[in-house]
Amino acid sequence: MKIFVTSIDTNIGKTIASSVLCSGLNYSYWKPIQCGDLEQSDSITISELSPNTLIHPESYRLKLPMSPHEAGYQENVEIQLSNIELPQKKQIIIEGAGGVMVPLNYKGDLMIDLIKKLNARVIVVFKNYLGSINHTILTIEQLKSFGLCVIGSIVIGQRVESSEKIIQHITKTKILGHIPHAENLDKNWITKQGEIIAEKLNMELKL
C-alpha cells in the first residue's frame, strides 16, 4: 500500500508519525519535497529514529524554511509535478510538507494535487487543540472532495475524547492510532510505538 502522511498544520508531528509507521509496518520512506534545514532533514530524522527503514532521496531539496512555492521561487527552482516520480509502488510511507493545500509553485499546484498524482491512500495526523476539530474536518473533507481515499487519522499527544468522537462521526473516518507525547525520542521508543500502531492498522486495514 502507498500511504501519504499529511497533517492539519505545520509542526503537528508528521515525521514522528511517519517514523512510527515505517518502523511498525516495515515500509520504506520518501519525502518528495524538503524545505529547510537540509543538515537535519526529515529523511535524516527518520534514518535516526527508524534505522532499518529504506530512505528514498527527495525529489526537491530546498534550503529555505518556507512554503515550497516561495522556497522554490527564492532558489530559482520551480517545483513541477511531472518531475516527481514514485520511487517504489508498494509498501511506502510518503510524507508531505505542511498541509494538503500548501502551494508547490506559482502555477497553483498544491500538495493535494501531488497526492492525487501519486494515487496514494491518506492518513491525516492531528493534535487536539482549540480549533483542531475545524482544521481536521476541513482537511479530511477536502481530501475526499478530490476523490482521495482517507484511510483514517492518527492522534499525536493529548487525547480529547469528545473532539475525537465528533471528528470520526462527521467525517466517517476512524482514528487508527495514538502516539503519546515523549520527552526523549529514540529508536527504542519508536519501535515500541510502531509495534502498537502496526497491530491496530493490521486489525483495521488488514495490511
ChimeraX attribute file (.defattr): number of C-alpha atoms within 10 A of each C-alpha:
attribute: neighborCount
match mode: 1-to-1
recipient: residues
	/A:1	12
	/A:2	19
	/A:3	25
	/A:4	23
	/A:5	27
	/A:6	30
	/A:7	27
	/A:8	25
	/A:9	21
	/A:10	11
	/A:11	12
	/A:12	20
	/A:13	20
	/A:14	27
	/A:15	23
	/A:16	19
	/A:17	28
	/A:18	28
	/A:19	31
	/A:20	27
	/A:21	28
	/A:22	29
	/A:23	26
	/A:24	21
	/A:25	21
	/A:26	18
	/A:27	23
	/A:28	23
	/A:29	27
	/A:30	25
	/A:31	23
	/A:32	20
	/A:33	19
	/A:34	25
	/A:35	20
	/A:36	17
	/A:37	13
	/A:38	15
	/A:39	8
	/A:40	9
	/A:41	16
	/A:42	23
	/A:43	21
	/A:44	14
	/A:45	14
	/A:46	25
	/A:47	17
	/A:48	14
	/A:49	22
	/A:50	26
	/A:51	15
	/A:52	14
	/A:53	18
	/A:54	17
	/A:55	20
	/A:56	17
	/A:57	14
	/A:58	15
	/A:59	17
	/A:60	19
	/A:61	20
	/A:62	19
	/A:63	16
	/A:64	17
	/A:65	13
	/A:66	16
	/A:67	18
	/A:68	29
	/A:69	20
	/A:70	18
	/A:71	23
	/A:72	22
	/A:73	14
	/A:74	14
	/A:75	11
	/A:76	9
	/A:77	16
	/A:78	18
	/A:79	22
	/A:80	14
	/A:81	16
	/A:82	8
	/A:83	9
	/A:84	16
	/A:85	11
	/A:86	17
	/A:87	15
	/A:88	13
	/A:89	11
	/A:90	13
	/A:91	16
	/A:92	25
	/A:93	28
	/A:94	25
	/A:95	25
	/A:96	23
	/A:97	27
	/A:98	21
	/A:99	21
	/A:100	23
	/A:101	18
	/A:102	19
	/A:103	21
	/A:104	26
	/A:105	21
	/A:106	14
	/A:107	11
	/A:108	12
	/A:109	17
	/A:110	19
	/A:111	23
	/A:112	21
	/A:113	19
	/A:114	20
	/A:115	22
	/A:116	15
	/A:117	14
	/A:118	18
	/A:119	17
	/A:120	22
	/A:121	19
	/A:122	23
	/A:123	25
	/A:124	25
	/A:125	28
	/A:126	25
	/A:127	25
	/A:128	18
	/A:129	12
	/A:130	9
	/A:131	9
	/A:132	17
	/A:133	19
	/A:134	12
	/A:135	15
	/A:136	24
	/A:137	17
	/A:138	14
	/A:139	21
	/A:140	25
	/A:141	16
	/A:142	15
	/A:143	21
	/A:144	13
	/A:145	10
	/A:146	12
	/A:147	11
	/A:148	18
	/A:149	17
	/A:150	21
	/A:151	17
	/A:152	22
	/A:153	25
	/A:154	22
	/A:155	22
	/A:156	20
	/A:157	16
	/A:158	13
	/A:159	15
	/A:160	12
	/A:161	10
	/A:162	9
	/A:163	15
	/A:164	20
	/A:165	12
	/A:166	13
	/A:167	21
	/A:168	16
	/A:169	10
	/A:170	10
	/A:171	17
	/A:172	12
	/A:173	14
	/A:174	17
	/A:175	19
	/A:176	20
	/A:177	20
	/A:178	21
	/A:179	22
	/A:180	12
	/A:181	10
	/A:182	9
	/A:183	6
	/A:184	6
	/A:185	11
	/A:186	12
	/A:187	17
	/A:188	11
	/A:189	14
	/A:190	22
	/A:191	18
	/A:192	13
	/A:193	21
	/A:194	24
	/A:195	16
	/A:196	17
	/A:197	22
	/A:198	22
	/A:199	15
	/A:200	16
	/A:201	19
	/A:202	12
	/A:203	11
	/A:204	14
	/A:205	10
	/A:206	9
	/A:207	11
